[in-house]
Amino acid sequence: MNRTKLKTYAPQARRDFIQAVTDRAAFYGLTDKKIEPITENGDVAIIGGRAFPRAIASKRKALEERIAEYGFWQTMDAIAYTWFNRLVAIRYMELHGYLDHGYRVLSHPDASKSIPEILEQAEHLDLPGLDKHKVIELKLEGSKEAELYRMLLLAQCNALYTAMPFLFEWIGDETELLLPDNLLHTDSLIRKLVTDIDEEDWQEVEIIGWLYQFYISERKDEVMARKSAVPTEDIPAVTQLFTPHWIVRYLVENSLGRLWLLNRPGSRLREHMPYYIEGEAETDFLKITKPEDIRLLDPACGSGHMLTYAFDLLFRIYEEEGYVPSEIPVLILKHNVYGLEICPRAAQLAELALVFKARAKTHRFFQPGTLVQPRILALQNIHFDEGELRDYIAALDLGNLFNEPMLRLLHQFEEATTFGSLIQPCLDEQNITFARSAIEAKDLGGQLFLRETHGKVLRVLEQAEMLCERYHVVVANPPYMGWKGLNEVLKKFAKENFADYREDLFSMFVERSLGLNLNGGIIGLMTPFTWMFLGSFEKLRNRLLESCVITSLVRPELHAFFDSAFVSICAFTLKRGCQMDQKGSFIDLSPFYGADEQPPKALEAIRNPACGWLYKAAAADFRSIPTSPIAYSLSAKIRHLFSEHPTLGDSFTARQGLATTHNARFVRLWHEVNLLSIGFSLNSRAETESGEYRWFPYNKGGGFRKWWGNQTFVVNWQNNGEAIKRAIVDKYTYLKGNPNFVAKNQEFYFRPSVSFSKIGVGFPAFRYFPAGFIFDVAGSSIFSSKRAEEFQLLSFCNTKIARAVLAALAPTLNIEIQQINNLPIALRESWERLDAVVEILLNEARMDWNNFETSWDFRDLPLLRAGTKGVTLAVSWEAWRDNCATSIRRMQELETENNRLWIDAYGMQDELTPEVPESEITLARADQKKDVAAFLSYAVGCMMGRYSLDKPGLILANVGDSLAEYLAKVGQPFDMLTFAPDGDGIIPVLDGEWFEDDIAVRTEDFLRGTFGEATLEANLHFIEESLGKNLRKYFLADFYKDHLQTYKKRPIYWLFSSGKERAFQCLVYLHRYQDGTLARMRTEYVIPLQGKLAARIEQLASDTQKAASTSQRKTLEKERDKLLKHQTELRVFDEKLRHYADQRITLDLDDGVKVNYGKFGDLLAEVKAVAGGTDED
């Protein structure tokens, strides 16, 4: 099946169907803006001054009522999906030969013919309600094909009413009115359905589920994008996730199949169940005497994928027991498979799929007397008025049948489409069945006004009966929706009924599945895998471990659905009843990337349990670990560590930190603000109260880096966080003026810590942060009261032991504080060897971090440092390359030694090896192109005065800094400088040498200052060879891209540009900008350049006339044409520049680069990349 085509077709189909029925509604005077009145006059109905047959009046009024109740767009959506489902059903039936007349309704078996076969064979059709004389009349007329086809299609739908009343209501209802027009056009809805999906893709009924999944996908994306609570009508769209067929097979084979094999150990059913996992021998199981006894429920059945495969397996079970094949489908639908759903369109498709399954097994299924409707129930909201029930109860006169519990039951389904199968009827099955029988037996006679109430009461009892029955097998892919997505009605319901499991809809469904399952029964579920590890699901884990056996579990890789989609799920089976020592099988497919790899790797594990990714574990194993995570991959020896050693939480304090509520306002990259406004190396919050500093180092997590680093952010904590605290209490009024719930754990701010990134991909990495940092939620941190223990803590957390434990405790992308606290760590009073190793590791990582100008402790460029710098840049880079390799090897040896010390201390030599691969060493690698680009960036920094060849570290890094401050800080007179900075912090970046302080010219000066005149050409050659282009071209086209990447779209050198012709470009240093900078740019560069361009253009015109050859003339003309474009562009730029220069714009660096950059309109390059995007960019 080509799911990519389905994924393209179905969302577009939804848009097309909604548009088509909306157009039809407008034809009948119904729009989202206005409903035209309808009047009846004789044989006609008048709408908006147009006459229609009177027969449409009742249908039009029904549409009005539906729109009044549900809203215009919800009604259009519902009718659109009804027609979509009908046409999908007909398409499937015509390709499988299920239509009695044998003709295709939507297509033609001869692909060269565009008209449907049924139109060719119209006179031979015998369909209910079809006027044959009218058919022949329209066909003979020749020009009425569209009208004839519409008649035939409606007649076909009516013919299918008997077999599938849930989808094909007798077409006299309002949906007929909105059957789209132009059904025979080449771009019609029907033609697209036929041509956009290949015929071979319709072979399996599974296509129905995939079409539904993709049909609602855009609506799901729209609702999810709101990031707010989900209204009831959108819950199905947001929570539907079609289950891959191999997972369906795994779940059904290990639940229904397992139950049958326990009762029939000699059954050959296992030969047809490749995903069945053999479990431990059992004697205590749910007894089944015959196939009809088995009741299987999917309480969130969606489009019926679980049920259709259960049908296949049940068919084999019946066959094996000797039943007549043609009778089996009816028995399955009557006795075995049940489904509950809140979405009527999904329920329609589930019923449809089961009907198709039955029809595939017996040709007689659609015949009267054979047909059985599937036991699929779309739950409905049912509301009673107080007076309505009072009159009804009096009329029935059934004594005390309508007691207090019964009345409570009748009101339990008022929000059924919100709560779905989570509703737990307050009466038991026996009482409900008794009440239903008594009420059905009552004859209401001619009391027509009570019939509606009577139907509603019976509907409640039907829904309640199905929800209080207990089933042998429960299988489901229940809805997933976290607490934030729940609407207020659902939140209230969750608090009252599922208080311990309310974290997510799926966890409530897991608990509800236990209640729907018989003791000794089997449950199969697909859910997010978060319940296995996260602290918020600890109660759910304990509930399952205390009341069930996890007989099997499969954890797919995150791209198990599509390579482009990211879905963190697991599938598992439970046996009701606690046996703490019974081992289950756990298959971990997370190492195998992509959807295609999952089924074969699962099968390989089942066939070969010694494969390396199948584990055995029991509830007792999980209970031996704090918080009972389903850490199946931990060996017995590692699990034993938890009982042998104290946990990290016993000796240290791990905490989450500050959530600012608005990072765009309160957080900056350190280079965006004045250096003097940053308070480095403070020891307490009290030191911030002076107001001297506004910004303070902020640990915000970051990428994979061990030991030291990720020190790039600062946060506004001036006056002990006054502004942030005020913002918190203003935003979260329920905090009643106390910001500490959001600005968490303030007593730990500015203390030394070992930190880790809360969110990451791959291995966790731990880093040391000295005193002076505030930490946030993503940079969760661990604190020690004893300085001597900090090295042991950092050392242990970066070992293979900690990684192995965390991989089992926290395999999600989020590492929680609780999981860190549960690490087993054995501290020593003194561990000199380990301390020495960690000290070197820290120093190496610190030096590496500070080698780059994005560090606030950057001092100079390694390529120009004594011991590395050679006679040329090439020789210097080769020395740097060798130094990098040496550092990486040394780091690798030290990290290996760190592992060895802990492995030996824990006696884990048989479990783990200490060696660390080079790929895990988080030091910089030499990269010739990147290193030369970094050299040029440093050169520009020296041109700007940010750095100096005469003094290490930052020189000019505060707003308005000038040459005078530079000379004062360097401590050298101007004529003694090795390399002088630019006088105004404006450096032209042009395609020619128009100015003496042009960037390419100044780079050559920089090379002379660093390596001398004699090696200039060699150094230029090395630079251009490394970059793969001419130096000037690099500055013109690539330098700024590299700068934006290095400085994370918060540049410190701003590129002013005239436009795409690049007639004029220059870099301006943010920290040297003054309100007169633009005026100086104009007078010193832009206006002079206009004069130079005009002179050169005039010279070229003269030279062209004197050209000695055609080729010479063309060369001159080409240059002149280019300069004319430059001249035009520059004039426009000059006007804009003058406008902005006159404003004398000032910058407030505290506002950050994003805000300040946006003040200059399109004078600056890459405005969208820097000033656009979200607040968090």
Secondary structure as GFF3:
##gff-version 3
##sequence-region A 1 1177
A	DSSP	alpha_helix	3	27	.	.	.	ID=ss1
A	DSSP	beta_strand	38	41	.	.	.	ID=ss2
A	DSSP	beta_strand	44	47	.	.	.	ID=ss3
A	DSSP	beta_strand	50	53	.	.	.	ID=ss4
A	DSSP	three_ten_helix	54	56	.	.	.	ID=ss5
A	DSSP	alpha_helix	57	70	.	.	.	ID=ss6
A	DSSP	alpha_helix	72	96	.	.	.	ID=ss7
A	DSSP	alpha_helix	117	120	.	.	.	ID=ss8
A	DSSP	three_ten_helix	122	124	.	.	.	ID=ss9
A	DSSP	alpha_helix	132	141	.	.	.	ID=ss10
A	DSSP	alpha_helix	145	159	.	.	.	ID=ss11
A	DSSP	alpha_helix	174	177	.	.	.	ID=ss12
A	DSSP	alpha_helix	189	196	.	.	.	ID=ss13
A	DSSP	three_ten_helix	199	202	.	.	.	ID=ss14
A	DSSP	alpha_helix	206	215	.	.	.	ID=ss15
A	DSSP	alpha_helix	217	226	.	.	.	ID=ss16
A	DSSP	three_ten_helix	232	234	.	.	.	ID=ss17
A	DSSP	alpha_helix	235	239	.	.	.	ID=ss18
A	DSSP	alpha_helix	245	252	.	.	.	ID=ss19
A	DSSP	pi_helix	253	257	.	.	.	ID=ss20
A	DSSP	alpha_helix	258	263	.	.	.	ID=ss21
A	DSSP	three_ten_helix	268	272	.	.	.	ID=ss22
A	DSSP	three_ten_helix	291	293	.	.	.	ID=ss23
A	DSSP	beta_strand	296	298	.	.	.	ID=ss24
A	DSSP	alpha_helix	305	320	.	.	.	ID=ss25
A	DSSP	three_ten_helix	325	327	.	.	.	ID=ss26
A	DSSP	alpha_helix	328	331	.	.	.	ID=ss27
A	DSSP	pi_helix	332	336	.	.	.	ID=ss28
A	DSSP	beta_strand	337	341	.	.	.	ID=ss29
A	DSSP	alpha_helix	344	361	.	.	.	ID=ss30
A	DSSP	beta_strand	375	378	.	.	.	ID=ss31
A	DSSP	alpha_helix	386	396	.	.	.	ID=ss32
A	DSSP	three_ten_helix	399	401	.	.	.	ID=ss33
A	DSSP	alpha_helix	404	410	.	.	.	ID=ss34
A	DSSP	alpha_helix	416	419	.	.	.	ID=ss35
A	DSSP	three_ten_helix	420	422	.	.	.	ID=ss36
A	DSSP	alpha_helix	429	440	.	.	.	ID=ss37
A	DSSP	three_ten_helix	448	450	.	.	.	ID=ss38
A	DSSP	alpha_helix	451	468	.	.	.	ID=ss39
A	DSSP	beta_strand	471	476	.	.	.	ID=ss40
A	DSSP	three_ten_helix	483	485	.	.	.	ID=ss41
A	DSSP	alpha_helix	488	497	.	.	.	ID=ss42
A	DSSP	three_ten_helix	499	501	.	.	.	ID=ss43
A	DSSP	alpha_helix	505	516	.	.	.	ID=ss44
A	DSSP	beta_strand	517	528	.	.	.	ID=ss45
A	DSSP	three_ten_helix	529	532	.	.	.	ID=ss46
A	DSSP	three_ten_helix	535	537	.	.	.	ID=ss47
A	DSSP	alpha_helix	538	547	.	.	.	ID=ss48
A	DSSP	beta_strand	548	555	.	.	.	ID=ss49
A	DSSP	beta_strand	569	576	.	.	.	ID=ss50
A	DSSP	beta_strand	583	588	.	.	.	ID=ss51
A	DSSP	three_ten_helix	595	597	.	.	.	ID=ss52
A	DSSP	alpha_helix	598	607	.	.	.	ID=ss53
A	DSSP	three_ten_helix	609	611	.	.	.	ID=ss54
A	DSSP	beta_strand	614	618	.	.	.	ID=ss55
A	DSSP	alpha_helix	619	623	.	.	.	ID=ss56
A	DSSP	alpha_helix	636	644	.	.	.	ID=ss57
A	DSSP	alpha_helix	648	651	.	.	.	ID=ss58
A	DSSP	beta_strand	653	655	.	.	.	ID=ss59
A	DSSP	alpha_helix	663	666	.	.	.	ID=ss60
A	DSSP	beta_strand	667	669	.	.	.	ID=ss61
A	DSSP	three_ten_helix	670	672	.	.	.	ID=ss62
A	DSSP	three_ten_helix	675	677	.	.	.	ID=ss63
A	DSSP	three_ten_helix	685	688	.	.	.	ID=ss64
A	DSSP	beta_strand	695	699	.	.	.	ID=ss65
A	DSSP	beta_strand	713	716	.	.	.	ID=ss66
A	DSSP	alpha_helix	718	731	.	.	.	ID=ss67
A	DSSP	three_ten_helix	733	735	.	.	.	ID=ss68
A	DSSP	three_ten_helix	739	741	.	.	.	ID=ss69
A	DSSP	three_ten_helix	746	748	.	.	.	ID=ss70
A	DSSP	beta_strand	753	756	.	.	.	ID=ss71
A	DSSP	beta_strand	766	769	.	.	.	ID=ss72
A	DSSP	beta_strand	774	775	.	.	.	ID=ss73
A	DSSP	beta_strand	781	783	.	.	.	ID=ss74
A	DSSP	alpha_helix	787	797	.	.	.	ID=ss75
A	DSSP	alpha_helix	800	809	.	.	.	ID=ss76
A	DSSP	alpha_helix	817	821	.	.	.	ID=ss77
A	DSSP	alpha_helix	832	850	.	.	.	ID=ss78
A	DSSP	three_ten_helix	862	864	.	.	.	ID=ss79
A	DSSP	alpha_helix	873	906	.	.	.	ID=ss80
A	DSSP	three_ten_helix	918	920	.	.	.	ID=ss81
A	DSSP	alpha_helix	928	944	.	.	.	ID=ss82
A	DSSP	alpha_helix	963	970	.	.	.	ID=ss83
A	DSSP	three_ten_helix	974	976	.	.	.	ID=ss84
A	DSSP	beta_strand	986	988	.	.	.	ID=ss85
A	DSSP	alpha_helix	999	1011	.	.	.	ID=ss86
A	DSSP	three_ten_helix	1013	1015	.	.	.	ID=ss87
A	DSSP	alpha_helix	1016	1027	.	.	.	ID=ss88
A	DSSP	alpha_helix	1031	1037	.	.	.	ID=ss89
A	DSSP	alpha_helix	1039	1046	.	.	.	ID=ss90
A	DSSP	beta_strand	1053	1057	.	.	.	ID=ss91
A	DSSP	beta_strand	1065	1069	.	.	.	ID=ss92
A	DSSP	three_ten_helix	1070	1072	.	.	.	ID=ss93
A	DSSP	alpha_helix	1077	1081	.	.	.	ID=ss94
A	DSSP	pi_helix	1082	1086	.	.	.	ID=ss95
A	DSSP	alpha_helix	1087	1106	.	.	.	ID=ss96
A	DSSP	alpha_helix	1110	1143	.	.	.	ID=ss97
A	DSSP	three_ten_helix	1149	1151	.	.	.	ID=ss98
A	DSSP	alpha_helix	1152	1157	.	.	.	ID=ss99
A	DSSP	three_ten_helix	1158	1163	.	.	.	ID=ss100
A	DSSP	alpha_helix	1167	1171	.	.	.	ID=ss101
###
